[in-house]
Amino acid sequence: MSARFAQTTGAEHTAILGLGVYRPARVVTNEEVAGPINSSDEWIRTRSGIKTRRFADDTETIQSMSVAAARAAIEAAEIEVDQVDCVIVATSTHLLLTPAAAPRIATELGMNGAAAFDISAGCAGFCHALAVASDLVRCGTAKNVLVIGVEKLTDAINPADRSTAFLFADGAGAVVVGPAAEPGIGPTVWGSDGTQHHAIRQDKDWVEFFTEIEEKGLDAVRPYLAMEGTAVFRWAAHSLEKVCRDAIDRAGLSTDDMEAMIPHQANGRIIEIMARVLKLPENCALANDIEETGNTSAASIPLAMEAMLRKGEAKPGATALLIAFGAGLSYAAQVVTLPNWK
């Protein structure tokens, strides 16, 4: 007869306890990125809704931006660093295949022995990490989990690529997920569509690049992020309404209960379409951080959340729908209670 072993149980409910962000100092205008792609401020605003974005300098790294955002989130959550026992970093631009960024981030924060790992789900990474964190706390595997969405996309884009150069930017956002008296993170609706893997991708793998170096030497072209914008736009505009409605339904709520919607800041036109088809109530605040921040992939939802709270467009305690989608193509959505922020 097999031995019976114990199982852990955790908190009945979870919530986002605190939020912090880091925005790079350098503000980049449309005029600055328009030249190399033979474009204009008007074209970029019309296509994307972006007016400015932030580019990190050499001192603003995946690690440093994550640590700054994390410290603010932990302070906002009103807990101590040693109460965090797991760190999840969602990123696609940590340019080392190994080790992950998370262990060094945890160590710099002063954590001793915390579990720490990265996940890669493109622009949907933060919502994926939030789902994992909530489940870890509810199962008793962790007591408090630090979730970080961070990108330095300027390391990955070709400044002469008309489909990406004006769109992507840098930054970090972090939240602490922990036990709560009432539900603060609803069930996650997530999935993927590998038939659309080509829509957002690295344009060549590293083996191809190394072979190219052997053949062409200094004429070899490094891998860059590539995107088929029209394919992504059509997929998002026509596929995500059901995901949003399912997330609201699984939380036991209706669209009328939504006080804020925070979609991944991919494109201003996609954001408008999603809000319109969902028929959200007039008093539901709609995040539009893309105007000032650009598309920061896995960092975009926490950055947009902070912008809403900072500007007073939504308040801590408000009920918000999060929805993200990106490379894979991957997607995830959940309803949350907005947290304290710093």
Solvent accessible surface area in square Angstrom, and as a share of the most:
residue,aa,sasa,rsa
1,M,229,1.02
2,S,96,0.62
3,A,90,0.70
4,R,222,0.81
5,F,169,0.70
6,A,98,0.76
7,Q,143,0.64
8,T,96,0.56
9,T,124,0.72
10,G,38,0.37
11,A,26,0.20
12,E,138,0.62
13,H,45,0.20
14,T,3,0.02
15,A,14,0.11
16,I,7,0.03
17,L,44,0.22
18,G,0,0.00
19,L,0,0.00
20,G,0,0.00
21,V,26,0.15
22,Y,59,0.22
23,R,46,0.17
24,P,0,0.00
25,A,86,0.67
26,R,116,0.42
27,V,77,0.44
28,V,0,0.00
29,T,58,0.34
30,N,1,0.00
31,E,115,0.52
32,E,84,0.38
33,V,14,0.08
34,A,6,0.05
35,G,57,0.55
36,P,80,0.51
37,I,8,0.04
38,N,135,0.69
39,S,27,0.17
40,S,50,0.32
41,D,38,0.20
42,E,130,0.58
43,W,64,0.23
44,I,0,0.00
45,R,108,0.40
46,T,93,0.54
47,R,111,0.40
48,S,0,0.00
49,G,24,0.23
50,I,0,0.00
51,K,82,0.35
52,T,33,0.19
53,R,0,0.00
54,R,61,0.22
55,F,28,0.11
56,A,13,0.10
57,D,73,0.38
58,D,134,0.70
59,T,108,0.63
60,E,15,0.07
61,T,55,0.32
62,I,18,0.09
63,Q,44,0.19
64,S,44,0.28
65,M,0,0.00
66,S,0,0.00
67,V,4,0.02
68,A,37,0.29
69,A,0,0.00
70,A,0,0.00
71,R,130,0.47
72,A,19,0.14
73,A,0,0.00
74,I,8,0.04
75,E,100,0.45
76,A,11,0.09
77,A,13,0.10
78,E,150,0.67
79,I,28,0.14
80,E,117,0.52
81,V,44,0.25
82,D,122,0.63
83,Q,85,0.38
84,V,6,0.03
85,D,53,0.27
86,C,5,0.03
87,V,0,0.00
88,I,0,0.00
89,V,0,0.00
90,A,0,0.00
91,T,11,0.06
92,S,59,0.38
93,T,5,0.03
94,H,48,0.22
95,L,105,0.52
96,L,99,0.49
97,L,163,0.81
98,T,106,0.62
99,P,80,0.50
100,A,35,0.27
101,A,6,0.05
102,A,0,0.00
103,P,57,0.36
104,R,148,0.54
105,I,0,0.00
106,A,6,0.04
107,T,97,0.56
108,E,78,0.35
109,L,12,0.06
110,G,54,0.52
111,M,16,0.07
112,N,154,0.79
113,G,80,0.77
114,A,23,0.18
115,A,57,0.45
116,A,22,0.17
117,F,75,0.31
118,D,39,0.20
119,I,35,0.18
120,S,93,0.60
121,A,13,0.10
122,G,9,0.09
123,C,12,0.07
124,A,0,0.00
125,G,1,0.01
126,F,2,0.01
127,C,0,0.00
128,H,29,0.13
129,A,0,0.00
130,L,0,0.00
131,A,6,0.04
132,V,45,0.26
133,A,0,0.00
134,S,7,0.04
135,D,72,0.37
136,L,37,0.18
137,V,3,0.02
138,R,130,0.48
139,C,72,0.43
140,G,29,0.27
141,T,96,0.56
142,A,6,0.05
143,K,151,0.64
144,N,16,0.08
145,V,0,0.00
146,L,0,0.00
147,V,0,0.00
148,I,0,0.00
149,G,0,0.00
150,V,0,0.00
151,E,0,0.00
152,K,19,0.08
153,L,6,0.03
154,T,40,0.23
155,D,51,0.27
156,A,15,0.12
157,I,12,0.06
158,N,44,0.22
159,P,85,0.53
160,A,62,0.48
161,D,36,0.19
162,R,102,0.37
163,S,40,0.26
164,T,0,0.00
165,A,4,0.03
166,F,12,0.05
167,L,9,0.04
168,F,5,0.02
169,A,0,0.00
170,D,1,0.01
171,G,0,0.00
172,A,0,0.00
173,G,0,0.00
174,A,0,0.00
175,V,0,0.00
176,V,0,0.00
177,V,0,0.00
178,G,0,0.00
179,P,68,0.43
180,A,31,0.24
181,A,99,0.77
182,E,128,0.57
183,P,91,0.57
184,G,5,0.05
185,I,18,0.09
186,G,15,0.14
187,P,54,0.34
188,T,24,0.14
189,V,22,0.13
190,W,122,0.43
191,G,25,0.24
192,S,80,0.52
193,D,39,0.20
194,G,49,0.47
195,T,102,0.59
196,Q,47,0.21
197,H,115,0.51
198,H,64,0.29
199,A,0,0.00
200,I,16,0.08
201,R,91,0.33
202,Q,84,0.37
203,D,64,0.33
204,K,36,0.15
205,D,75,0.39
206,W,95,0.33
207,V,109,0.62
208,E,96,0.43
209,F,31,0.13
210,F,112,0.47
211,T,60,0.35
212,E,28,0.13
213,I,72,0.37
214,E,148,0.66
215,E,132,0.59
216,K,116,0.49
217,G,35,0.34
218,L,186,0.92
219,D,111,0.58
220,A,21,0.16
221,V,81,0.47
222,R,93,0.34
223,P,4,0.03
224,Y,43,0.16
225,L,30,0.15
226,A,16,0.13
227,M,27,0.12
228,E,68,0.31
229,G,31,0.30
230,T,82,0.47
231,A,28,0.22
232,V,10,0.06
233,F,46,0.19
234,R,154,0.56
235,W,29,0.10
236,A,1,0.00
237,A,17,0.13
238,H,155,0.69
239,S,45,0.29
240,L,1,0.00
241,E,62,0.28
242,K,140,0.59
243,V,12,0.07
244,C,1,0.00
245,R,83,0.30
246,D,42,0.22
247,A,0,0.00
248,I,3,0.01
249,D,94,0.49
250,R,144,0.53
251,A,32,0.25
252,G,65,0.62
253,L,64,0.32
254,S,53,0.34
255,T,25,0.15
256,D,112,0.58
257,D,64,0.33
258,M,2,0.01
259,E,84,0.37
260,A,0,0.00
261,M,0,0.00
262,I,0,0.00
263,P,0,0.00
264,H,2,0.01
265,Q,1,0.00
266,A,10,0.08
267,N,23,0.12
268,G,8,0.07
269,R,98,0.36
270,I,5,0.03
271,I,3,0.01
272,E,105,0.47
273,I,34,0.17
274,M,5,0.02
275,A,18,0.14
276,R,154,0.56
277,V,50,0.29
278,L,2,0.01
279,K,163,0.69
280,L,30,0.15
281,P,31,0.20
282,E,186,0.83
283,N,123,0.63
284,C,16,0.09
285,A,19,0.15
286,L,61,0.30
287,A,0,0.00
288,N,68,0.35
289,D,7,0.04
290,I,0,0.00
291,E,54,0.24
292,E,85,0.38
293,T,4,0.02
294,G,1,0.01
295,N,4,0.02
296,T,0,0.00
297,S,5,0.03
298,A,0,0.00
299,A,0,0.00
300,S,3,0.02
301,I,2,0.01
302,P,0,0.00
303,L,0,0.00
304,A,0,0.00
305,M,0,0.00
306,E,10,0.04
307,A,4,0.03
308,M,2,0.01
309,L,10,0.05
310,R,107,0.39
311,K,98,0.41
312,G,51,0.49
313,E,90,0.40
314,A,10,0.07
315,K,146,0.62
316,P,66,0.42
317,G,49,0.47
318,A,13,0.10
319,T,32,0.18
320,A,0,0.00
321,L,0,0.00
322,L,0,0.00
323,I,0,0.00
324,A,0,0.00
325,F,3,0.01
326,G,1,0.01
327,A,31,0.24
328,G,31,0.30
329,L,0,0.00
330,S,14,0.09
331,Y,44,0.17
332,A,0,0.00
333,A,0,0.00
334,Q,0,0.00
335,V,6,0.04
336,V,2,0.01
337,T,48,0.28
338,L,4,0.02
339,P,6,0.04
340,N,78,0.40
341,W,89,0.31
342,K,111,0.47
